[in-house]
C-alpha cells in the first residue's frame, strides 16, 4: 500500500477560509489535559482558584500586556477549563521587521497575531509556569486543541459574557464537571 501523507494530518475544526488574525470577537474554551481539575474548585457556586488556577489567570491577563492586538474581555478559570472572550483589534503596521515565512521545519505554522498564536503562546507560558511550580517539566497541562466561536453581534457577545460569568453557579450541571460525567 503506498504511503498516504494525508493519513497523518489532523482535521482542523476551524472555519475554512476564515482569517483568525482579522479584527473581531471570539469565544474560546481551553480544557486541561484529560479534563483534570487542577485550577481550583467551585464552592457554593463560586470559583475558588488554587495556586495553579492563579497562575493560569495571571498568564491569561499577561497575554494582553504582551500583544497589542489583543483585548481580553470576560473570562473565567474553572477547575478544568478556561472560558474567555477575546477581541482582536486591527493595530496596523507593527513597526518591526517583516516576519519570515514558514520554513519546512516550522510547517504547519500559525499565523502571527492570530487567535491560534495567542492560544498557543498562552498555553506554552502557563504550562511552563505551572510545571516550574510543580517541579514537573514536560507534564502536559492542556488538551491539544481548543473550542472557538466567532462572535457575530453585540447580543451574542452579551449572552456569552453572561454564560461565562454564570459558569461557576452552573458547575453542578456542566458537562466539563467530572462529577456530572460519573452520574
C-alpha positions in Angstrom: 0.0 0.0 0.0 1.5 3.4 -0.9 2.2 5.9 1.8 -0.6 8.4 2.1 0.7 11.7 3.6 -2.9 12.8 4.5 -3.3 10.0 6.9 -1.1 11.8 9.4 -2.8 15.2 9.2 -5.1 16.3 11.9 -8.5 17.5 10.9 -9.0 21.2 11.6 -12.1 22.3 13.5 -11.6 25.9 12.4 -13.9 27.6 9.9 -12.4 27.0 6.5 -11.1 30.1 4.8 -11.6 32.4 7.8 -8.8 34.7 8.8 -8.3 34.3 12.5 -6.0 37.3 12.7 -8.8 39.6 11.5 -10.3 42.1 13.9 -13.3 40.6 15.7 -14.6 39.0 18.9 -14.0 35.3 19.7 -15.3 32.9 22.4 -12.7 30.3 23.4 -12.7 27.3 25.7 -9.4 25.7 26.7 -9.6 22.4 28.5 -7.0 20.8 30.8 -5.2 17.5 29.9 -7.6 14.6 30.5 -10.0 17.2 32.0 -8.1 17.0 35.2 -9.4 19.5 37.8 -6.2 21.3 38.7 -7.2 25.0 38.9 -9.3 25.0 42.0 -12.8 24.2 43.0 -16.3 25.6 42.8 -17.8 26.2 46.3 -21.4 27.4 46.7 -21.5 28.5 43.1 -18.3 30.5 43.2 -14.9 29.6 41.6 -12.1 29.4 44.2 -8.8 29.4 42.4 -6.0 27.3 43.8 -2.3 28.1 43.2 -2.3 26.6 39.6 -5.5 28.4 38.8 -3.9 31.7 39.9 -1.0 31.0 37.6 -3.4 30.3 34.7 -5.4 33.5 35.4 -2.2 35.6 35.7 -0.7 34.2 32.4 -4.1 34.9 30.7 -4.0 38.5 31.8 -0.4 38.8 30.7 -1.4 37.9 27.2 -3.0 41.3 26.8 0.2 43.1 28.0 2.3 41.1 25.5 0.1 41.6 22.4 -1.0 45.0 21.2 -3.7 43.5 19.0 -5.4 41.7 21.9 -8.1 42.9 24.3 -9.2 40.4 26.9 -12.9 40.6 27.8 -14.8 38.4 30.2 -13.0 35.2 31.2 -13.3 32.5 33.9 -10.8 29.9 35.0 -12.8 26.8 36.1 -11.5 23.7 37.8 -10.6 22.0 34.4 -11.1 24.6 31.7 -11.0 28.3 30.9 -13.7 30.3 29.1 -12.8 33.6 27.5 -13.9 36.3 25.1 -11.0 37.8 23.1 -11.2 40.9 21.0 -8.6 41.1 18.2 -8.0 44.7 17.1 -6.6 45.9 13.9 -3.4 47.5 15.1 -2.0 48.4 11.6 1.7 48.5 11.0 3.6 46.9 13.8 6.9 48.8 13.4 9.0 45.6 13.3 11.0 43.9 10.6 8.9 41.8 8.3 8.0 38.3 9.6 9.8 35.5 8.0 7.8 33.0 6.1 7.3 29.4 7.4 10.2 27.1 6.8 9.8 23.4 6.1 10.7 22.7 9.7 8.0 25.1 11.0 5.2 23.9 8.8 2.3 23.9 9.5 2.7 27.3 11.1 0.4 29.6 13.0 -0.4 33.0 11.5 1.3 35.7 13.7 -1.0 37.9 15.7 -3.9 35.4 15.3 -6.2 33.7 17.7 -4.2 30.4 17.3 -1.0 32.3 18.0 -2.5 33.8 21.2 -3.8 30.5 22.4 -0.5 28.7 21.7 1.5 31.4 23.4 -0.7 31.3 26.5 -0.8 27.5 26.7 3.0 27.5 26.5 3.6 30.2 29.1 1.0 28.7 31.5 2.4 25.2 31.1 5.9 26.4 31.7 5.0 28.3 34.9 2.7 25.6 36.3 5.3 22.9 35.7 8.0 25.0 37.3 5.8 25.4 40.3 5.1 21.6 40.5 8.7 20.8 39.6 7.4 18.5 36.9 8.9 19.6 33.5 7.2 18.1 30.4 3.9 17.2 32.0 1.0 18.3 29.7 -1.4 20.8 31.1 -3.8 21.4 28.2 -5.7 19.3 25.7 -4.2 19.6 22.2 -6.9 21.8 20.7 -9.4 24.4 21.8 -13.0 25.3 21.1 -13.6 28.7 19.4 -16.6 30.6 18.1 -16.6 33.7 16.1 -18.9 36.2 17.9 -21.2 37.8 15.3 -23.0 40.6 17.1 -23.5 42.5 20.3 -26.4 40.3 21.5 -24.3 37.2 21.1 -21.4 38.8 22.9 -23.6 39.7 25.8 -25.1 36.2 26.0 -21.6 34.7 26.0 -20.3 37.1 28.7 -23.3 36.1 30.9 -22.6 32.4 30.2 -19.0 32.9 31.3 -20.0 34.8 34.5 -22.7 32.2 35.3 -20.4 29.2 34.7 -19.5 28.6 38.4 -23.1 28.8 39.5 -24.0 26.1 37.0 -21.0 23.8 37.6 -23.2 21.1 39.1 -24.8 20.6 35.6 -21.7 21.5 33.5 -20.6 18.6 31.1 -17.0 19.6 31.8 -17.5 18.8 35.5 -16.1 15.3 36.1 -18.8 14.6 38.8 -21.5 15.1 36.1 -19.9 12.5 33.8 -19.9 10.0 36.7 -23.7 10.3 37.4 
